[in-house]
Amino acid sequence: MKLSLFFLVYVIFLTISVYTSSLADIRNSHHDFSGAAWSGNEICKPCHTPHHANLEIQNSPLWNHQNTTATFQIYSSSTLDATPGQPTGNT
């Protein structure tokens, strides 16, 4: 009886694990740009590139565009309950 209960719990856990891991898939999500005319029918290529990457910043993601030189305004609000600051690391 204990073995049957253990096996049942194991199967339920495995089923839930497989289901939740499939939820992280980018296909058919709002991040899937493969249907856009400009994307070349590829999911990752609009943002990331496998070849000829911009390597200006060491250990950064392989972005498929030039790094911006724009200046951004840090968010502020009278109801903000945090200390705004510059991001650290590669963003």
C-alpha positions in Angstrom: 0.0 0.0 0.0 2.8 2.4 0.9 4.5 1.7 -2.4 1.4 2.4 -4.4 0.8 5.7 -2.6 4.5 6.7 -3.1 4.2 5.8 -6.8 1.0 7.8 -7.1 2.5 10.9 -5.5 5.6 10.5 -7.7 3.5 10.4 -10.9 1.5 13.4 -9.8 4.6 15.4 -9.0 6.2 14.4 -12.3 3.1 15.4 -14.2 2.9 18.8 -12.5 6.7 19.4 -13.1 6.4 18.6 -16.8 3.3 20.8 -17.2 4.9 23.8 -15.4 8.1 23.6 -17.4 6.1 23.8 -20.6 4.6 27.0 -19.4 7.9 28.8 -19.7 8.0 28.1 -23.5 8.1 31.3 -25.5 6.2 29.8 -28.5 2.7 31.3 -28.8 3.4 33.8 -26.0 3.4 37.6 -26.3 7.2 37.3 -26.7 6.9 35.2 -29.8 7.7 37.5 -32.7 7.9 34.8 -35.3 4.6 35.8 -36.8 5.7 39.4 -37.4 6.8 40.2 -41.0 10.1 41.7 -39.8 11.2 38.7 -37.8 12.1 36.3 -40.6 9.7 33.7 -39.0 12.2 33.1 -36.2 11.4 33.2 -32.5 14.8 34.2 -30.9 16.4 36.2 -33.7 14.5 39.5 -33.2 16.4 40.0 -29.9 19.2 37.5 -29.8 21.7 36.4 -32.4 23.7 33.2 -32.7 26.4 34.6 -35.0 28.2 38.0 -35.4 27.1 39.2 -32.0 27.9 42.6 -30.6 30.7 41.8 -28.1 31.3 45.3 -26.8 30.4 44.3 -23.3 32.0 41.1 -22.0 29.7 38.4 -20.6 26.6 40.2 -21.9 23.7 38.6 -23.7 24.1 38.1 -27.5 21.8 40.9 -28.5 20.8 41.4 -32.2 21.1 45.2 -32.0 23.6 47.9 -31.1 23.9 48.9 -27.5 22.0 52.2 -26.8 23.8 55.4 -25.9 20.5 57.0 -24.7 20.1 58.5 -21.3 17.1 57.3 -19.3 15.2 59.1 -16.6 15.0 57.1 -13.3 11.4 56.6 -12.2 10.3 58.6 -9.2 7.0 59.1 -7.4 5.8 60.5 -4.2 4.4 57.1 -3.3 7.5 55.1 -4.3 8.6 53.1 -1.3 12.2 52.3 -2.5 15.4 54.0 -3.2 15.8 54.4 -6.9 19.3 53.9 -8.4 21.3 52.8 -11.4 21.2 49.2 -12.4 24.3 47.1 -11.7 25.9 44.6 -14.0 25.0 43.9 -17.6 21.4 44.9 -18.1 
